[in-house]
Amino acid sequence: MTLALNLRVRTETYEGSGEWRERTCRKEIRPAEAAILICDMWDRHWCRSATRRGDALAHKMASVIDVARSQGVQIIHAPSECMKFYQETPQRQRLRNLPRVDPPPTLLSTAEPPLPIDDSDGGCDDTPSCPVFKAWSRQHPAIGIAEPDAISDDGEEVYNLLRAHGIGYLLIMGVHTNMCVLKRSFAIRAMTRRGISCVLVRDLTDSLYNPKMPPFVGHDEGTELVVQHIEKYWCPSVLSEDLVRKLLASLRGIFGATKSLTTRNGPVTMCGNPSCEQAVAQLEK
């Protein structure tokens, strides 16, 4: 059984031309080769609008995570600066006790221009702008943590886990697209340079961008510009809807279809397996 992902990338027509074309390619991987990393989905952010958007995002991604886990995809929770909250959990201890794996002797190098949005003001789009402080203490409670999961905010620990389990594909979701999703030690830039094939889940991420800053576009458009930047210079992206559809199709193939229903991710035919029923019940909410 494999996962079939429709990966979106952008390629330059001619090197240096500045003309980019969107392209989609299909990639099949085994669930055991993949991990989902949830980046900085905190319980609260110092920016009120970021907190509001993060809350909606957490509830949306929770069902995707549950379905992926049910098919054997490794789930990694990475709420930075919150390890004290989880220090006694088996999911945290699991990564702390892994043997160290040396990175490749030569890290991959990628040329990258500046991001297409200006976040030098901190990115808060509230008026007036919110004061900056450490507002978070844990991951958003809407995102469940199950027994086989792992918890870390350290890139070396995450890399050790991926290599120990033979995982070569890292699906990254969370916030913020222009900041932590790119810059953390466990995120796209660092893991790509270590030879891990990263994939951004583009509808389960959000930027920290103020539309009053260049290029003076709406918040969602600013996020999309960063997504396109990542597709050009770092890694492909995928829609969570596509990921969920493929995983549910895999469940049908294993257990046999017995009924149809419509979820917020579109129509699916369900099986009678209890774990499958539970996952789809989450998708219907």
C-alpha positions as CSV (number, residue, x, y, z in Angstrom):
1,M,0.0,0.0,0.0
2,T,1.3,3.4,-1.0
3,L,0.4,7.1,-0.6
4,A,-0.1,8.9,-3.9
5,L,0.7,12.6,-3.5
6,N,0.1,15.2,-6.1
7,L,3.1,17.5,-5.5
8,R,3.1,21.1,-6.8
9,V,6.4,22.6,-7.8
10,R,7.5,25.7,-9.8
11,T,10.2,25.5,-12.4
12,E,12.0,28.4,-14.2
13,T,11.4,28.2,-18.0
14,Y,15.1,29.3,-18.6
15,E,17.6,29.8,-15.9
16,G,17.7,33.5,-14.9
17,S,14.6,34.3,-17.0
18,G,12.4,35.0,-13.9
19,E,9.6,33.1,-15.7
20,W,8.2,30.4,-13.6
21,R,5.7,27.6,-14.5
22,E,3.5,25.7,-12.1
23,R,3.8,21.9,-12.5
24,T,2.2,19.0,-10.7
25,C,3.8,15.6,-10.4
26,R,2.5,12.4,-8.8
27,K,4.7,10.7,-6.2
28,E,3.9,7.3,-4.5
29,I,5.5,6.5,-1.2
30,R,4.9,4.0,1.5
31,P,3.4,5.4,4.8
32,A,6.4,4.0,6.7
33,E,8.7,6.2,4.6
34,A,6.8,9.4,5.6
35,A,6.4,11.6,8.7
36,I,4.2,14.6,9.4
37,L,5.9,17.4,11.4
38,I,3.6,19.9,13.1
39,C,5.5,23.2,13.4
40,D,4.9,25.6,16.3
41,M,1.1,25.1,16.5
42,W,1.0,26.7,19.9
43,D,-1.9,27.2,22.3
44,R,-1.5,31.0,22.0
45,H,0.5,33.6,20.0
46,W,1.4,37.1,21.0
47,C,-0.4,38.4,18.0
48,R,-4.2,38.2,18.5
49,S,-4.9,37.6,14.8
50,A,-2.3,34.9,14.6
51,T,-3.9,33.2,17.6
52,R,-7.3,33.3,15.9
53,R,-6.0,31.9,12.6
54,G,-3.9,29.3,14.5
55,D,-7.0,28.0,16.4
56,A,-8.9,27.5,13.1
57,L,-5.9,25.8,11.6
58,A,-5.4,23.4,14.5
59,H,-9.0,22.1,14.3
60,K,-8.6,21.7,10.5
61,M,-5.4,19.7,10.7
62,A,-6.4,17.5,13.7
63,S,-8.4,15.1,11.5
64,V,-5.8,14.9,8.8
65,I,-3.2,13.9,11.4
66,D,-5.5,11.3,12.9
67,V,-6.1,9.6,9.5
68,A,-2.4,9.7,8.6
69,R,-1.4,8.2,12.0
70,S,-4.0,5.4,11.5
71,Q,-2.1,4.4,8.3
72,G,1.4,4.3,9.9
73,V,2.7,7.7,9.1
74,Q,5.0,8.9,11.9
75,I,3.7,12.1,13.7
76,I,6.2,14.6,15.1
77,H,4.9,17.4,17.3
78,A,7.3,20.4,17.3
79,P,6.0,23.2,19.5
80,S,9.2,25.2,20.0
81,E,10.1,26.4,23.5
82,C,7.5,24.1,25.1
83,M,9.6,21.0,25.9
84,K,9.3,21.5,29.6
85,F,5.5,20.9,29.4
86,Y,6.2,17.5,27.8
87,Q,9.4,16.5,29.4
88,E,8.0,13.4,31.3
89,T,6.0,12.1,28.4
90,P,7.1,8.9,26.6
91,Q,6.7,10.8,23.3
92,R,9.4,13.3,24.4
93,Q,11.6,10.7,26.0
94,R,11.5,8.6,22.8
95,L,13.5,11.3,20.9
96,R,15.8,12.1,23.8
97,N,17.0,8.5,24.0
98,L,17.7,7.9,20.3
99,P,21.3,7.4,19.2
100,R,22.9,10.3,17.4
101,V,23.1,10.1,13.6
102,D,25.8,12.1,11.8
103,P,24.4,14.4,9.1
104,P,25.8,14.0,5.5
105,P,29.4,15.2,5.3
106,T,28.4,17.8,2.7
107,L,25.1,19.6,3.3
108,L,23.1,20.5,0.3
109,S,23.4,24.1,-0.7
110,T,20.4,26.1,-2.2
111,A,20.6,29.6,-3.6
112,E,17.6,31.6,-2.4
113,P,16.6,35.3,-2.9
114,P,14.8,37.3,-0.2
115,L,11.2,36.3,0.7
116,P,8.5,38.0,-1.4
117,I,6.9,39.6,1.6
118,D,8.3,42.1,4.1
119,D,7.8,40.9,7.7
120,S,10.4,43.2,9.3
121,D,7.7,44.8,11.5
122,G,7.1,41.4,13.1
123,G,4.1,40.5,10.9
124,C,1.2,41.3,13.2
125,D,-1.8,42.7,11.3
126,D,-3.7,43.9,14.4
127,T,-4.3,47.6,14.9
128,P,-2.6,48.6,17.0
129,S,0.1,46.0,16.7
130,C,0.3,43.6,19.7
131,P,3.2,43.6,22.1
132,V,5.7,40.8,21.6
133,F,6.0,38.3,24.4
134,K,6.2,34.6,24.9
135,A,2.5,33.7,24.9
136,W,2.8,29.9,24.4
137,S,3.2,27.1,26.9
138,R,2.2,24.0,24.9
139,Q,0.8,22.8,21.6
140,H,-2.8,23.6,20.7
141,P,-5.0,21.1,22.6
142,A,-7.1,20.4,19.6
143,I,-4.2,18.4,18.1
144,G,-4.1,15.1,19.8
145,I,-0.9,13.3,20.8
146,A,-1.0,9.5,20.6
147,E,1.3,6.8,21.9
148,P,3.4,6.3,18.8
149,D,4.0,10.0,18.2
150,A,7.2,11.9,19.0
151,I,7.8,15.4,20.5
152,S,10.8,17.6,19.9
153,D,11.9,21.1,18.9
154,D,15.4,20.1,18.1
155,G,16.5,19.4,14.5
156,E,19.2,16.9,15.5
157,E,16.7,14.9,17.4
158,V,14.2,14.9,14.6
159,Y,16.9,13.9,12.1
160,N,17.9,11.0,14.4
161,L,14.3,9.8,14.4
162,L,13.9,10.0,10.7
163,R,17.1,8.1,10.0
164,A,16.4,5.5,12.7
165,H,13.1,4.6,11.1
166,G,14.2,4.9,7.5
167,I,11.9,7.9,6.9
168,G,12.9,10.0,3.9
169,Y,9.9,12.2,3.4
170,L,8.8,15.0,5.8
171,L,5.4,16.5,5.4
172,I,5.5,19.9,7.2
173,M,2.4,21.8,8.4
174,G,2.0,24.6,10.9
175,V,3.1,28.2,11.3
176,H,4.5,30.5,10.3
177,T,5.3,29.9,6.6
178,N,7.7,32.8,6.3
179,M,9.3,32.2,9.6
180,C,9.5,28.9,11.6
181,V,8.3,26.6,8.8
182,L,11.4,27.7,6.9
183,K,13.9,28.6,9.6
184,R,13.7,26.2,12.5
185,S,16.4,23.6,12.9
186,F,13.7,20.9,12.2
187,A,12.0,22.7,9.4
188,I,12.3,23.0,5.6
189,R,15.7,24.7,5.1
190,A,17.6,22.6,7.6
191,M,16.0,19.3,6.8
192,T,16.4,19.8,3.0
193,R,20.1,20.6,3.5
194,R,20.4,17.3,5.4
195,G,19.0,15.3,2.5
196,I,15.4,14.9,3.7
197,S,12.7,15.2,1.1
198,C,10.4,17.9,2.5
199,V,6.8,18.6,1.4
200,L,4.9,21.6,2.6
201,V,1.2,21.0,3.3
202,R,0.1,24.3,1.8
203,D,-3.4,24.6,3.1
204,L,-2.3,23.8,6.7
205,T,0.1,26.7,7.1
206,D,-0.2,30.5,7.6
207,S,2.2,33.4,7.4
208,L,2.8,36.1,9.9
209,Y,2.4,39.1,7.5
210,N,1.0,42.6,7.8
211,P,-0.7,43.7,4.6
212,K,0.4,47.3,5.4
213,M,3.9,46.1,4.5
214,P,5.3,45.4,1.0
215,P,4.1,44.0,-1.4
216,F,0.9,45.5,0.1
217,V,-1.4,42.4,-0.6
218,G,-4.0,40.7,1.5
219,H,-2.9,38.3,4.2
220,D,-3.9,35.2,2.4
221,E,-2.2,36.4,-0.8
222,G,0.9,37.1,1.2
223,T,0.9,33.5,2.5
224,E,0.5,32.2,-1.0
225,L,3.5,34.2,-2.2
226,V,5.6,32.5,0.4
227,V,4.3,29.1,-0.5
228,Q,5.2,29.8,-4.2
229,H,8.7,30.9,-3.0
230,I,9.1,27.6,-1.2
231,E,7.9,25.7,-4.3
232,K,10.5,27.5,-6.4
233,Y,13.6,27.2,-4.2
234,W,13.1,24.5,-1.6
235,C,10.4,21.8,-1.9
236,P,7.1,20.8,-3.4
237,S,3.7,21.4,-1.7
238,V,0.6,19.3,-1.4
239,L,-3.0,19.9,-0.3
240,S,-4.2,18.2,2.9
241,E,-7.4,17.3,1.0
242,D,-5.3,15.3,-1.4
243,L,-3.4,13.6,1.4
244,V,-6.7,12.6,3.2
245,R,-8.3,11.3,0.0
246,K,-5.4,9.0,-0.7
247,L,-5.2,7.7,2.9
248,L,-9.0,7.1,3.0
249,A,-8.7,5.3,-0.3
250,S,-6.0,3.1,1.2
251,L,-8.4,2.2,4.1
252,R,-11.1,1.2,1.7
253,G,-8.6,-1.0,-0.2
254,I,-7.7,-2.8,3.1
255,F,-11.1,-3.2,4.7
256,G,-13.6,-3.1,1.9
257,A,-16.1,-0.4,1.1
258,T,-19.5,-0.6,2.7
259,K,-21.1,2.8,2.6
260,S,-20.7,6.3,1.2
261,L,-20.8,9.7,2.9
262,T,-19.7,13.3,2.3
263,T,-17.0,14.9,4.4
264,R,-15.7,18.5,4.3
265,N,-12.9,17.1,2.1
266,G,-15.4,15.7,-0.4
267,P,-17.3,12.5,-1.0
268,V,-15.7,9.2,0.3
269,T,-16.8,5.6,0.4
270,M,-16.3,4.2,3.9
271,C,-15.5,0.8,5.3
272,G,-16.9,-0.8,8.4
273,N,-13.6,-0.8,10.3
274,P,-14.1,1.1,13.7
275,S,-10.8,3.1,13.4
276,C,-11.7,4.1,9.9
277,E,-15.2,5.2,11.0
278,Q,-13.7,7.3,13.8
279,A,-11.3,9.1,11.5
280,V,-14.1,10.0,9.1
281,A,-16.3,11.2,11.9
282,Q,-13.6,13.8,12.6
283,L,-13.5,14.8,9.0
284,E,-17.3,15.4,9.0
285,K,-17.1,18.0,11.8
